[in-house]
Amino acid sequence: MAIVGGTYKLNTGYEIPLIGFGTFQIKGQEAINVSIDAALGAGYRLIDTAKVYGNEKEIGNALQEYLPKRNLKRADLFITTKVLPIVGDNTKATREAVEESLNFLQTDYIDLVLVHYPGNFKPEAPTDDNPNNPTYRKDTYQVLEKLQAEGKIRSIGISNYEIRHIEELKKYAKVQPAANQCEFHPHFTRNELREYCKKENIFFQAFTSLGRNDPSLINDPVVVSLAEKHKTSVYLVLLAYALVQNIGILPKSVTPARIKENFGVTNVTLTKEEVEQLTGLNRNKNHSKAQGWTVA
């Protein structure tokens, strides 16, 4: 079955859809049901969640109901979740977290599990200089390697990792990370990190592609003019900016019409010059509280 929007072949050999449905801050069975049904109906074949989102159980329930409704099987879907290192015994905590994810999602394997952050993320205090962070993330990653060997995980990845974190990981990892999920948009283009991931054959996947609707990005004259030129919305221009560069995107919404509209990014084709124009807007300005560069 062809995946609309295309796929990227991970270094594990598995294909990941370039367009995924993000579920951050979508809570409650009813909201999950509506959004998952709309996403599957629109053509999304990647569902992205995380332990800290607190919605894996509801997503598992929704998939049991709506995959058959859409004439889809588990094999037609790519599921990503994420585990966060704790301050403590990550060998035990990581295995328990993934086993719980398998149970909640009602599946016998997860396509991609990411180490969610290079430290123990706390939104109220994202800067983290805990000297034990390298041990926490190492233990977390090594448990994921074991779970992959057991067939419970197909690919292992990372999120919010900087180049120095990946260089550190290379010293002990038996399995190369397949993906790095980071904030990315024209005001935060992460050029050096993206080039590094490309060189290392690590898939770069974007979150916060719309910059949390920050006016400085949404109303940027260059973004607005390109939307007018392509007779589309600024949101689709921002999503297309990543997609045309083979960068994964994870738009999210609880509104069926917007979920469908976001998938229309496949109809927006930016030229090489337009991509360069948008990259030229970089301000190194992030809008997410996930600031991996501050983590020891």
URHU-V725179 format. One record per pair of residues at least 24 apart in sequence whose ideal C-beta (glycine too) atoms are under 7 Angstrom apart, sorted by the first residue. I is the first residue (numbers start at 1). J is the second residue. D is the distance in whole Angstrom. If there is no record, write none. Layout:
BEGIN
i = {I,I}
j = {J,J}
d = {D,D}
END
This chain:
BEGIN
i = {1,3,4,4,5,5,8,8,8,10,10,10,10,11,11,11,12,12,12,14,14,14,16,16,16,16,16,17,17,17,18,18,18,18,19,19,19,19,19,19,20,20,20,20,20,20,20,21,21,21,21,21,22,22,22,22,22,23,23,23,23,23,23,23,24,24,26,26,26,27,27,28,29,29,31,32,32,32,33,34,34,35,35,36,36,36,37,38,38,38,39,40,40,40,41,42,42,42,43,44,45,45,45,46,46,47,47,48,48,49,50,50,50,51,51,51,51,51,51,52,52,56,56,56,56,57,59,60,60,60,63,64,74,78,79,79,79,79,80,80,80,81,81,82,82,82,82,83,83,83,83,84,84,84,84,85,85,85,85,85,85,85,86,87,90,90,90,90,91,91,94,94,94,95,95,98,98,98,102,109,109,109,109,110,110,111,111,112,112,112,112,112,113,113,113,114,114,114,114,114,115,115,115,115,116,117,117,117,117,118,118,118,118,118,119,121,123,126,126,126,126,127,127,128,128,128,129,130,131,133,133,134,138,141,141,145,145,148,157,160,160,161,162,162,162,163,163,165,177,178,178,179,179,180,181,181,182,183,183,183,183,183,184,184,184,185,185,185,185,185,186,186,186,186,186,186,186,187,187,187,187,187,187,187,188,188,188,188,189,189,203,204,205,205,206,206,206,206,207,207,208,208,209,209,209,209,209,210,210,211,212,214,220,222,222,222,226,230,232,235,236,236,236,237,239,240,240,240,241,241,241,244,244,244,245}
j = {76,45,43,266,243,266,203,246,248,155,178,179,203,176,178,201,154,155,178,111,154,155,46,78,112,203,248,45,46,78,243,246,248,249,44,46,243,249,263,265,44,46,47,48,248,249,250,46,47,48,250,252,48,207,250,251,252,47,48,49,53,55,59,252,53,252,55,252,254,54,55,58,58,61,254,58,59,62,62,254,256,254,259,62,63,66,66,256,259,260,259,66,70,72,70,259,260,263,263,263,76,77,78,78,80,77,79,80,250,81,81,82,116,81,82,83,84,97,101,84,116,81,101,104,105,104,105,104,105,106,106,106,107,111,105,107,110,111,111,112,114,110,113,113,114,116,159,113,115,116,140,116,117,120,121,115,117,119,120,136,137,140,120,120,136,139,140,143,139,143,140,143,144,143,147,147,152,153,152,151,152,153,154,152,153,154,155,154,155,157,178,179,144,153,156,157,158,159,179,181,140,141,158,159,159,159,160,290,292,160,161,165,292,295,295,290,289,289,290,291,294,291,294,294,295,296,296,296,296,295,296,168,172,169,173,174,175,175,181,290,292,292,193,292,293,193,196,292,202,202,203,203,205,204,205,207,206,207,208,286,288,290,209,242,247,209,210,211,217,238,217,223,241,278,279,281,282,211,216,217,281,282,283,285,282,284,285,286,279,282,248,247,247,248,242,247,248,249,250,288,287,288,238,239,242,249,251,235,238,287,287,287,281,277,278,281,274,268,268,262,264,265,268,268,265,265,268,270,270,275,278,269,270,275,275}
d = {6,5,4,6,7,5,5,6,7,5,4,7,6,6,5,5,6,4,5,7,5,6,7,6,7,6,7,5,4,6,6,7,5,7,6,7,7,6,7,7,7,3,7,5,6,7,5,7,5,7,7,7,5,7,4,6,4,7,6,5,6,6,7,6,6,6,6,7,6,7,6,7,5,6,5,4,6,5,5,7,7,5,6,4,7,6,5,4,4,7,6,6,5,6,6,6,4,4,5,6,6,6,6,4,7,7,5,5,5,5,6,4,6,7,6,6,6,5,7,6,7,6,6,4,6,4,6,5,4,4,7,6,6,5,6,7,6,5,6,4,7,6,6,7,4,4,6,6,7,6,6,4,6,7,6,7,7,6,5,4,5,5,6,5,5,4,5,7,5,6,5,4,7,5,7,5,7,7,6,6,6,7,6,7,5,5,7,7,5,6,7,6,6,5,6,4,6,5,7,6,5,6,5,7,5,7,5,7,7,6,6,5,5,4,4,7,5,5,7,5,6,7,4,7,5,7,5,6,6,6,5,6,6,6,6,6,5,6,7,5,3,6,7,5,5,6,5,7,6,7,6,4,5,6,4,6,7,6,4,5,5,7,7,6,6,5,7,5,6,6,7,7,6,4,7,4,7,6,7,5,6,7,5,5,7,6,6,5,5,4,7,5,7,3,5,5,6,5,6,7,6,5,6,6,6,5,7,6,5,5,4,5,6,6,7,6,6,6,5,7,6,5,5,7,4,5,4,5,6,6,5,7,5,6,6}
END
